[in-house]
Amino acid sequence: MVAETLVPLALVALLAVLLPEVFASYRSLSQRRLAGAMGLTAMTILLAGTVMMAVLYVWQGSRVAAGFATYPLATLRYFLAASLRLVPFWTPLLALIWLIKAQAVEQRRGQALAAEGLER
C-alpha cells in the first residue's frame, strides 16, 4: 500500500520541483515565457503521471497491455483519470515554485533596468 500511494506522490512532487528548472530559463526576463514553461511542466507531469499509473498497475499484476490492445482509448482515459487524482497534491507545490520563479524574473528585470540606468 505504501508503494501505491507514496511512490506516485513522491515522483510527481519531484517532477514538480525539477521540471521548472529544466523548462524555465534562469536568465529569462519574461513572465510570459515563465508561464509557458510552467504550463509545459504541468502537462508533462500529467502525462508522466498517466504513464506512472499504468506502470504501477503492471507492477501489481494487471494486464494493462491487453487493455490497451482491446480498448486503447478507454484504457488511456482510465490512466489519465488516475493521474488527475494526483493533481491536488502537486499543483500547490508547482504554484509555489511559480511564485518564487516569478519573483526572480522581476528581480532580474529590476537589476537590468538599474544597470541600464547606470550606463547612461
Phi, psi and omega in degrees: 000326180297316181295326182287339183251305187285324181297310177300319179295318180294320181292318179289328175294319178297318177296321180296332179275319187276321186296322176300329177292329180281315188274331183260123178292134181282355178253000185293144175250014186247122174291328179296316178296322177296317179298319177297319179295322179289324175295317177297322177298314181298317179294320179295318178296319179297315178293319178295323176295323178297313178296318181298320178294320178296317178296320179298319178293320177297317180299327179278356176102007178287153179265072183293321180299321178294322177295317178294324180290322183275309183229077187297315182290320179294321179293317177298317178298322179298313181288329174294319177296322177296322177292323179296334178291343177273347185305316180298344181271327183259341181293321176298322178294317179295322178296320178296317178295321178299315179300315180296316180292324178294321176296321178294322177298314180296324177295316179296322178296318178296319178294322178294319178294319179295318178295323178293322180292327179288332182285339184282000000 
